[in-house]
């Protein structure tokens, strides 16, 4: 393990607009916080895949199913990016993915509620992926960790496709007989779970800075 730098050295590097590229540019606290945030991000991407797949089986056509499977493939790829970055920080990737108990995975409560219809899947794309874009966009803008910042360029493009997929399908379903009612039934419970992605108000958060 490389030695950690001082808080003053870290702040000086960031103040000089230099990105953090490896362990030997970090304080111990910086690395600890980075691992925590990366774990939540990677876990969220991973658990979204089976949640989306369950509903994707209700796709109204082969083409719709293919689009849904492409989204699932993207999410698995995003999870791989997160876990690979964690591995580069010295975390055991195999243990994270295969050896943790289910309760130890860290992700929004939304993925504890099964998605059981095509309508729920496309609303998830429109809501959950918008939340994801907002949160990851904030990380991209403000993160000082270079490897993640660069990886998020690809992730953002793919998440934008997921969002567009959800919005297009919501508009399409809204034109069907009874479509607005079906969508509203999804929105009624999924909107609240989407808000939860953003966590507590800042003055109640345990992790700050």
N, C-alpha and C positions, 0 to 999 in steps of 0.2 A: 504494500500500500504506500503510495507516495505521501510525503509529508504535506499536511495542510498549510495553507498560507494564513496570514493574519487577516483580521477584519479590515485593517487599514490598507493592506496590499490589495485585497479584493475590491474595495471601494475605489482605490486608485485606478485599477485596471478598468473597471466599469466606467469611471469618470472619464477615462481616456477613450471611451467608445470602443474598447476591445472586448470581443466576446470571450466567454469562458469556454475553453475547448477540451479540457481534460481535468482529471482529479487534482493535478498539481497546480491548478489555478483556483481551487476552491477552499473555502473554510469548511470545517466539519459540519457546521449548521447548514451551510448552503447545500452541501451534498445530501444531508439528511432530508431537507425540505424538497429537493429536486427528486429524490427517489420516491418520496411520498406522493408527489403530484404525478409523476410519470406512472406510478403503479395504478393510481385511480384512472388515469387516461387509458392505459393499456387494458386494464380489466373491463372498463366500460365498452371498449371496442370489441373485446372477445365475447362478452356475454350477450351483446346485441345480436350476434350471428345466429345462435339457436332461437332466440326470440323472434327474429325476422323470418327465419326458415319455417317455423311452425305456421305462421300466417301466410307465407308465400305459397304454400301448398294449396291455398284457396284462390290462387290467381285465376282470373276469368278467361285467360287464353295462354297459349304457349309463349307468345311474345312477351306477355306480361310476366310470366314466370321467369323467363330468361333475364328480363330487366331486374327482377327482384334478386335473382341469384347473383347477378353482377354486383349488386349492392352488398350482398352478404360477403362475396369474395373480397370486395374493397375493405369491409370492416375487419376481416381476418388479416388482411395485409396491414392495416393500421395498427392492429394489436401486435403484429410481429415487429413493426417498427418500434413500438413502445418497449416491448420486452427486450429487443436487441439493444436499445439504448441503455436499458437497465443492466443488461449483461456487461456492457462496456464500462459501467460504473461498479462492477464487481459483484452484482447481484446474481444469484443462481437462477437462471431462466427456467431450467427444467423443474426446479422445485416450485417456482412461482406458478407455473402452468399446470403441473401434474400432481403435486404433492400437498398443496394447501387444501384445507377443509373448505367446503363451499361458503361457510359463513365468514371466511377470512378474505374473500374477494371484495373489492371496494368499487362500488358503482352506484348510480342513481336507483332509487326505489322503483322507478318505472319498469325496470326489467325484471322485477319480481312478480309483475302482473302479466299473465299470458296474453299474447296478441292472437286472437282467434278468428279473425276475418280479414279479407282483403282491405276493407275500409279501415280497419284498425292499423294495418300495416302502412297504408299510404298516409294516414294521419300521423303515424309515428315518424315517417320520413319527413313530413312537413314540419312537425313540432320538435321531436327529439333531435333531428339532425340540424334544425335551426339553432337549437340551444347549443349543440355541439360546436357548430360553426362560430357562434358568438364567443363561447368560452375559449376554444382553440385559437380564434382570431386574436383574442386579448393576449393569450400566451405568445403568439407569434409576434405581436407588436411590442410586447414588453420584456419577453424573455431575454436573458443575457447568456443562455446556454446555446452555443452555436450549433451543435449537432441536431438538437431538437428543432431549433428555429429553421434550419434548412430542410429538414424532413417535413415540416408542416406545409411547405409550399405545395407538395404533391397531395397531402391529405386534404388541404382546403379545396383544391380543384375537385376531388372526388366527392367530398361531402356536399359541395355545391350541386353536383349532379343528383345526389340523393334528395336534397331539398327540392330541386326542380321536379324530380320524379313525383314526389308527394303532392306538390302543388298542382301539377298538371292533372294527376289522377283525381284529386279532390274536385277540381273544376269539372272534369268529365263525369264523375259520379253525381255531382250536383244537378246535372241535366237529366238524369235518369228519373223515372217515376219512383217516388219515395226516397230518392238519393239524398236529398237534403236532411231528411229525418234520420237516416242511417248515419250520415256524417255527424250530425249534431249529437247523437247518442255517443259517438266516440269522443267528440270534443269535450263533452260534459265531464268526463273523468280524466281524459288524457291531458287536458290543459293544466290541471292542477299538478299532475305528476311532472309536467314539463317545467313548471315554475320551481319545483323542488331541485332541479338540476343546479340552480344558482345558489343553493345553500341558504344559510342564515344571513340576516342583515349583518353588515360589517361590525357593528358594535356588540354582536353576540358571538362572533366567531372565535374559536380557540386558536386557530392558525392564522396569523397575520404577517404582514411584512412582505 
